[in-house]
Amino acid sequence: MTETPDNRKNGVPGEDGEPLDSFDDSDFSRSGEVPDGDGKDLSFLGHFAELRSRLIKGILVVIPFVLLAYEFSGAVLAFLSAPLVSLMPPGQGLIATTLPETFLIHLKISLWGGLFASSPFWLYQVWAFVAPGLYEKERASVAKLTGMAFALLLLGGAFAYYVAIPLGFKFFIGFGAGTVTILPVIHEYLSLVMTLILAFGCAFELPLLLMFLAAAGLVDSKKLARFRQYAILIIVTLAAFLTPPDVISQILMAVPMCGLYELSVFLIRRKEKESGVSEENGKSPKETKEEKKANRIKTREEKKSNKIKLREEKKANKIKIREEKKANKIKFREEKKANKIKIREEKKAKQSVL
């Protein structure tokens, strides 16, 4: 095709003669229904504008919650300090080694508290940006998984605060009872407690992670069952890295994670049975059930057909025997009659000779 000035100006035309420059980035955008009901069809640059808007909204919604959390930072600090303070002698508590340390601790608590308290609002902004690119089924799955993840995170954090942390601190304090005065520094203690709570919360996400991998087709219940011994070794190793260097904390993290691993295998196996992944022949339970039903019907029809066939054969044999008897009687009667006629003719012939 010959290039002309018009072609260079308007762009090289396609097969239908339409210049390619007439296409813009909006032709390659993904449209979808925005959760807030805007119903916009965003272009490539429009997505960046939408992302910027969502980020600004998310940051703005966190600020008032941070300010509000600062008012309750003292109560939160007392709550987080309770597992250790309750084990220490009366009148003894946490210490601060620098002047601004207490203020910085309150500021840190207010930041994390505000971020956690405002999580439904900024998570909605994330969801509002991602949702238009998902199908309806994917949206329902993501919403369900988000709720499960949040519940497991809270469950892991509660287990760490009410079970693992008190037992771990009691183990450490027991070594120096009566001979050593323990003076825990507030920022070190708070970092340790928040790390443990976050570590246990993430560890309790194990069923969700394994179910997500199973849904993606990367693992199944049989593979996880065969991988069990290696999984236990990995869990114990992770527990040693994520917890303080004491056996109690490691056991308190490793044992629930092993239990959650077994629970994940059970849930994945159950999901496989419900969704139709047969472990024996690759057929769904519904297909297997229908196949068995079809086989039973086929066997029943074959038996019925064989009975009818046998009955017909017996009936045909009886008719055949009856016809043979009848034919034999007629044949015998005809032979007897023929013999009588023959004898009569012979007698008649003898009399005529005489």
C-alpha positions as CSV (number, residue, x, y, z in Angstrom):
1,M,0.0,0.0,0.0
2,T,1.4,3.4,-1.0
3,E,1.9,5.9,1.9
4,T,0.5,9.3,1.2
5,P,0.8,12.6,3.2
6,D,-2.8,12.1,4.3
7,N,-1.8,8.6,5.6
8,R,1.2,10.1,7.5
9,K,-1.0,12.8,8.9
10,N,-4.0,10.6,9.9
11,G,-2.1,7.4,10.6
12,V,-1.7,4.2,8.6
13,P,-5.2,2.9,7.9
14,G,-6.3,-0.5,8.9
15,E,-8.0,-3.1,6.7
16,D,-11.3,-1.3,6.8
17,G,-9.6,2.0,5.9
18,E,-10.0,3.6,9.3
19,P,-6.8,5.3,10.6
20,L,-5.2,3.6,13.6
21,D,-4.8,7.0,15.2
22,S,-8.5,7.2,15.6
23,F,-8.2,4.6,18.4
24,D,-7.3,5.9,21.8
25,D,-6.4,4.1,25.1
26,S,-10.1,4.0,26.0
27,D,-10.5,1.2,23.5
28,F,-8.3,-1.0,25.7
29,S,-9.8,-0.2,29.0
30,R,-11.8,-2.6,31.2
31,S,-15.3,-1.4,32.0
32,G,-17.3,-2.5,34.9
33,E,-19.8,-1.4,37.5
34,V,-18.1,0.7,40.2
35,P,-19.4,-0.2,43.6
36,D,-20.5,3.3,44.4
37,G,-22.8,3.3,41.4
38,D,-20.8,5.6,39.1
39,G,-20.8,3.1,36.2
40,K,-17.8,4.7,34.6
41,D,-15.8,3.3,31.7
42,L,-12.2,4.3,32.6
43,S,-9.3,4.7,30.2
44,F,-5.7,3.9,31.0
45,L,-5.1,7.4,32.4
46,G,-8.5,7.3,34.1
47,H,-7.3,4.4,36.2
48,F,-4.4,6.4,37.5
49,A,-6.8,9.3,38.3
50,E,-9.1,6.8,40.1
51,L,-6.2,5.3,42.0
52,R,-5.0,8.8,43.1
53,S,-8.6,9.6,44.2
54,R,-8.9,6.4,46.2
55,L,-5.5,6.9,47.9
56,I,-6.4,10.4,49.0
57,K,-9.7,9.3,50.3
58,G,-8.1,6.4,52.2
59,I,-5.5,8.7,53.8
60,L,-8.0,11.3,54.7
61,V,-10.2,8.8,56.4
62,V,-7.3,7.4,58.5
63,I,-6.3,10.8,60.0
64,P,-9.4,11.3,62.2
65,F,-9.1,7.8,63.5
66,V,-5.5,8.3,64.4
67,L,-6.4,11.5,66.4
68,L,-9.2,9.6,68.1
69,A,-6.9,6.6,68.8
70,Y,-4.4,9.0,70.5
71,E,-7.1,9.8,73.1
72,F,-7.3,6.1,74.0
73,S,-3.6,5.3,73.6
74,G,-3.1,5.1,77.4
75,A,-5.8,2.5,77.8
76,V,-4.4,0.5,74.8
77,L,-0.9,0.7,76.3
78,A,-2.3,-0.6,79.7
79,F,-4.1,-3.4,77.8
80,L,-1.0,-4.4,76.0
81,S,1.1,-4.2,79.1
82,A,-1.3,-6.3,81.3
83,P,0.1,-9.7,80.4
84,L,3.6,-8.7,81.8
85,V,2.6,-6.3,84.5
86,S,0.3,-8.9,86.1
87,L,3.3,-11.3,86.5
88,M,5.6,-8.7,88.0
89,P,5.9,-7.7,91.7
90,P,3.4,-5.0,92.9
91,G,4.5,-1.5,92.1
92,Q,6.9,-2.6,89.4
93,G,6.1,-1.9,85.7
94,L,7.7,-1.0,82.4
95,I,10.4,1.6,82.2
96,A,11.4,4.3,79.6
97,T,15.1,4.9,79.0
98,T,14.7,8.3,77.2
99,L,12.4,11.3,77.7
100,P,10.5,11.2,74.4
101,E,10.1,7.5,74.5
102,T,6.7,7.4,76.2
103,F,5.3,10.1,73.8
104,L,6.7,8.1,70.8
105,I,5.0,5.0,72.2
106,H,1.7,6.7,72.5
107,L,2.1,8.1,68.9
108,K,3.0,4.6,67.6
109,I,-0.1,3.1,69.3
110,S,-2.3,5.9,67.9
111,L,-1.0,5.3,64.4
112,W,-1.5,1.5,64.5
113,G,-4.8,1.9,66.3
114,G,-6.1,4.5,63.8
115,L,-5.0,2.3,60.9
116,F,-6.7,-0.7,62.4
117,A,-9.9,1.1,63.4
118,S,-10.3,2.7,60.0
119,S,-9.5,-0.5,58.1
120,P,-13.1,-1.0,56.9
121,F,-13.1,2.4,55.3
122,W,-9.7,2.3,53.5
123,L,-10.3,-1.3,52.6
124,Y,-13.5,-0.2,50.9
125,Q,-11.4,2.3,48.8
126,V,-9.1,-0.6,47.7
127,W,-12.2,-2.7,46.9
128,A,-13.8,0.2,45.0
129,F,-10.7,0.4,42.8
130,V,-10.3,-3.3,42.2
131,A,-14.0,-4.4,41.9
132,P,-14.7,-3.0,38.4
133,G,-12.1,-5.4,37.0
134,L,-13.7,-8.5,38.5
135,Y,-16.5,-10.7,37.5
136,E,-19.6,-11.0,39.7
137,K,-18.4,-14.5,41.0
138,E,-14.9,-13.2,41.7
139,R,-16.3,-10.2,43.7
140,A,-18.3,-12.6,45.9
141,S,-15.3,-14.8,46.4
142,V,-13.0,-11.8,47.3
143,A,-15.6,-10.5,49.8
144,K,-15.9,-13.9,51.4
145,L,-12.1,-14.4,51.6
146,T,-11.6,-10.9,53.0
147,G,-14.1,-11.6,55.8
148,M,-12.4,-15.0,56.6
149,A,-8.9,-13.4,56.5
150,F,-10.0,-10.7,59.0
151,A,-11.6,-13.2,61.3
152,L,-8.6,-15.5,61.3
153,L,-6.3,-12.5,61.9
154,L,-8.3,-11.6,65.0
155,L,-8.4,-15.2,66.2
156,G,-4.6,-15.5,65.9
157,G,-4.1,-12.2,67.7
158,A,-6.5,-13.2,70.5
159,F,-4.7,-16.5,70.9
160,A,-1.3,-14.8,71.1
161,Y,-2.6,-12.2,73.7
162,Y,-4.6,-14.5,75.9
163,V,-2.6,-17.7,75.7
164,A,0.9,-17.5,74.1
165,I,2.2,-14.2,75.5
166,P,1.2,-14.9,79.2
167,L,2.7,-18.4,79.2
168,G,5.9,-17.1,77.4
169,F,6.4,-14.3,79.9
170,K,5.7,-16.5,82.8
171,F,8.4,-18.9,81.5
172,F,11.0,-16.0,81.3
173,I,10.1,-14.4,84.6
174,G,10.4,-17.8,86.4
175,F,14.1,-18.0,85.7
176,G,15.0,-14.9,87.7
177,A,12.4,-15.0,90.5
178,G,13.8,-13.9,93.8
179,T,17.4,-13.1,92.5
180,V,17.0,-10.9,89.5
181,T,15.0,-7.6,89.2
182,I,13.5,-7.5,85.7
183,L,13.2,-4.0,84.2
184,P,11.6,-4.3,80.8
185,V,11.9,-1.3,78.5
186,I,8.6,-0.1,77.2
187,H,9.5,0.2,73.5
188,E,11.2,-3.2,73.4
189,Y,8.2,-4.8,75.2
190,L,5.7,-3.2,72.9
191,S,7.6,-4.2,69.8
192,L,7.8,-7.8,71.0
193,V,4.0,-7.9,71.9
194,M,2.9,-6.4,68.6
195,T,5.3,-8.7,66.6
196,L,3.9,-11.8,68.4
197,I,0.3,-10.7,67.8
198,L,1.0,-10.0,64.2
199,A,3.0,-13.2,63.8
200,F,0.2,-15.4,65.3
201,G,-2.4,-13.5,63.3
202,C,-0.5,-14.2,60.0
203,A,0.1,-17.8,61.1
204,F,-3.6,-18.4,61.5
205,E,-4.1,-17.4,57.9
206,L,-2.6,-20.7,56.9
207,P,-6.0,-22.4,56.0
208,L,-6.9,-19.4,53.8
209,L,-3.6,-19.6,52.0
210,L,-3.8,-23.3,51.4
211,M,-7.5,-23.1,50.2
212,F,-6.5,-20.3,47.8
213,L,-3.7,-22.5,46.4
214,A,-6.1,-25.4,46.1
215,A,-8.6,-23.1,44.3
216,A,-5.8,-22.1,41.9
217,G,-5.1,-25.7,41.1
218,L,-1.6,-25.7,42.6
219,V,-2.3,-28.2,45.4
220,D,-4.9,-30.7,46.4
221,S,-5.8,-32.7,49.5
222,K,-3.7,-35.7,48.3
223,K,-0.6,-33.6,47.7
224,L,-1.0,-31.8,51.1
225,A,-1.4,-35.2,52.9
226,R,1.8,-36.5,51.2
227,F,3.6,-33.2,52.1
228,R,2.5,-33.4,55.8
229,Q,5.9,-34.4,57.3
230,Y,7.7,-31.6,55.4
231,A,5.0,-29.1,56.3
232,I,5.5,-29.9,60.0
233,L,9.2,-29.3,59.7
234,I,8.6,-26.0,57.9
235,I,6.0,-24.9,60.6
236,V,8.4,-25.7,63.4
237,T,11.2,-23.8,61.7
238,L,9.0,-20.8,61.2
239,A,7.8,-20.9,64.8
240,A,11.4,-20.8,65.9
241,F,12.1,-17.7,63.8
242,L,8.9,-15.8,64.6
243,T,8.8,-16.4,68.4
244,P,11.2,-15.6,71.2
245,P,13.9,-18.2,71.9
246,D,11.9,-20.3,74.3
247,V,10.3,-23.7,73.8
248,I,6.9,-22.6,75.2
249,S,6.3,-19.9,72.6
250,Q,7.5,-22.2,69.8
251,I,5.2,-25.0,70.8
252,L,2.3,-22.6,71.2
253,M,2.7,-21.4,67.6
254,A,3.7,-24.8,66.0
255,V,0.9,-26.9,67.5
256,P,-2.0,-24.6,66.4
257,M,-0.4,-24.3,62.9
258,C,-0.2,-28.1,62.6
259,G,-3.8,-28.3,63.6
260,L,-4.7,-25.6,61.1
261,Y,-2.8,-27.5,58.4
262,E,-4.8,-30.6,59.1
263,L,-8.0,-28.5,59.1
264,S,-7.0,-27.1,55.7
265,V,-6.6,-30.6,54.3
266,F,-10.0,-31.6,55.6
267,L,-11.7,-28.5,54.2
268,I,-10.0,-28.9,50.8
269,R,-11.0,-32.5,50.6
270,R,-14.5,-31.6,51.5
271,K,-14.5,-28.8,48.9
272,E,-13.2,-31.2,46.3
273,K,-16.1,-33.6,47.0
274,E,-18.6,-30.8,46.8
275,S,-17.1,-29.1,43.6
276,G,-16.6,-32.4,41.8
277,V,-13.0,-33.4,41.9
278,S,-12.9,-37.2,42.3
279,E,-9.7,-38.6,43.8
280,E,-10.0,-42.0,42.1
281,N,-11.0,-41.5,38.4
282,G,-11.2,-37.7,38.0
283,K,-15.0,-37.7,37.7
284,S,-17.3,-35.7,39.8
285,P,-19.5,-37.3,42.4
286,K,-22.5,-36.3,40.4
287,E,-21.2,-37.9,37.3
288,T,-20.2,-41.0,39.2
289,K,-23.6,-41.2,40.9
290,E,-25.4,-40.7,37.5
291,E,-23.1,-43.4,36.0
292,K,-23.9,-45.8,38.7
293,K,-27.6,-45.1,38.4
294,A,-27.4,-45.6,34.6
295,N,-25.5,-48.9,35.2
296,R,-28.2,-50.1,37.6
297,I,-30.9,-49.2,35.1
298,K,-29.0,-50.9,32.3
299,T,-28.5,-54.0,34.4
300,R,-32.2,-54.0,35.4
301,E,-33.2,-53.6,31.7
302,E,-30.9,-56.4,30.7
303,K,-32.3,-58.7,33.3
304,K,-35.8,-57.9,32.3
305,S,-34.9,-58.3,28.6
306,N,-33.3,-61.7,29.4
307,K,-36.4,-62.8,31.3
308,I,-38.6,-61.8,28.4
309,K,-36.3,-63.5,25.9
310,L,-36.2,-66.7,28.0
311,R,-40.0,-66.6,28.3
312,E,-40.4,-66.2,24.6
313,E,-38.0,-69.0,23.9
314,K,-39.9,-71.3,26.3
315,K,-43.1,-70.3,24.6
316,A,-41.6,-70.9,21.2
317,N,-40.3,-74.3,22.3
318,K,-43.7,-75.3,23.6
319,I,-45.4,-74.2,20.4
320,K,-42.7,-76.0,18.4
321,I,-43.2,-79.2,20.4
322,R,-46.9,-78.9,20.1
323,E,-46.7,-78.4,16.3
324,E,-44.2,-81.4,16.1
325,K,-46.6,-83.6,18.1
326,K,-49.5,-82.5,15.9
327,A,-47.5,-83.1,12.8
328,N,-46.5,-86.5,14.0
329,K,-50.1,-87.4,14.8
330,I,-51.2,-86.3,11.4
331,K,-48.3,-88.2,9.8
332,F,-49.1,-91.3,11.8
333,R,-52.8,-91.0,10.9
334,E,-51.9,-90.6,7.2
335,E,-49.6,-93.6,7.3
336,K,-52.2,-95.7,9.1
337,K,-54.8,-94.7,6.6
338,A,-52.4,-95.4,3.7
339,N,-51.6,-98.8,5.2
340,K,-55.3,-99.7,5.5
341,I,-55.8,-98.7,1.9
342,K,-52.8,-100.8,0.8
343,I,-54.1,-103.8,2.8
344,R,-57.6,-103.4,1.3
345,E,-56.1,-103.1,-2.2
346,E,-54.0,-106.2,-1.6
347,K,-57.0,-108.2,-0.4
348,K,-59.1,-107.0,-3.3
349,A,-56.3,-108.0,-5.7
350,K,-56.1,-111.6,-4.2
351,Q,-59.8,-112.0,-4.5
352,S,-59.8,-111.0,-8.1
353,V,-57.0,-113.6,-8.8
354,L,-59.0,-116.3,-7.2
